[in-house]
Amino acid sequence: MKLPRDLSGVELAGALRVLGYGIDRRSGSHIRLTTSRGGEHHVTIPAHKPLKIGTLNAVLRDVAEHHGVSREELLAQLFGV
């Protein structure tokens, strides 16, 4: 499944709210998100527009691993792809 190419860090942070992530803190151009679902998990995303594909892939892989779903299932949950 193809990743969105024009997604910003702020848009990704908003999409991750579906999984219980909330903004924990913001430092410069980075946003730290935290969730308590399935145990506490933190992920840091750059607030760039657009996110580089490798960065987006790494964040999605980390989130998918924490929640025990495949990357494709995660993309379907977040973006309805």
C-alpha positions in Angstrom: 0.0 0.0 0.0 1.3 3.4 -1.0 2.1 6.0 1.7 0.6 9.5 1.4 3.2 11.8 -0.2 2.0 15.2 1.0 1.4 14.5 4.7 2.8 17.0 7.3 3.9 16.1 10.8 0.9 18.0 12.3 -1.5 16.1 10.0 0.1 12.8 11.1 -0.2 13.8 14.7 -3.9 14.5 14.2 -4.4 11.1 12.4 -2.8 9.3 15.3 -5.4 10.5 17.7 -7.6 7.6 16.5 -5.1 5.3 18.3 -5.2 7.4 21.5 -2.0 9.5 20.8 -2.0 13.0 22.2 0.6 15.7 22.0 2.8 15.4 25.1 5.2 18.2 24.3 6.5 20.3 21.5 10.2 21.3 21.2 11.3 23.4 18.2 10.2 21.6 15.1 9.4 18.3 16.7 6.2 16.9 18.3 6.2 14.2 20.9 3.1 12.0 21.1 2.2 9.6 23.8 -0.5 6.9 24.2 -1.4 4.6 27.0 -3.2 2.0 24.9 -1.4 -1.3 25.0 1.2 0.2 27.5 2.8 3.6 27.3 4.4 4.4 24.0 6.1 7.6 22.8 6.8 8.7 19.2 8.5 11.8 18.1 7.6 13.3 14.7 9.1 16.3 12.9 6.6 19.1 12.3 7.8 19.4 8.7 5.6 19.8 5.6 5.8 17.3 3.9 7.3 14.5 5.9 10.0 12.6 4.1 8.8 9.1 3.0 11.5 7.3 5.1 10.6 9.3 8.2 6.9 8.6 7.7 7.6 4.9 7.1 9.7 4.6 10.3 7.0 6.3 12.4 4.2 4.1 11.0 6.3 1.0 11.4 7.0 1.9 15.1 3.3 2.6 15.8 2.2 -0.6 14.0 4.6 -2.7 16.0 3.4 -1.2 19.3 -0.2 -1.9 18.5 0.4 -5.3 17.0 -1.0 -4.6 13.5 0.6 -4.6 10.1 1.5 -1.4 8.4 -1.3 -1.9 5.9 -3.9 -2.3 8.6 -2.5 0.8 10.3 -2.8 2.8 7.1 -6.4 1.7 6.7 -7.2 2.8 10.3 -5.6 6.2 9.9 -6.3 7.2 6.4 -9.1 4.8 5.2 -6.8 3.6 2.4 
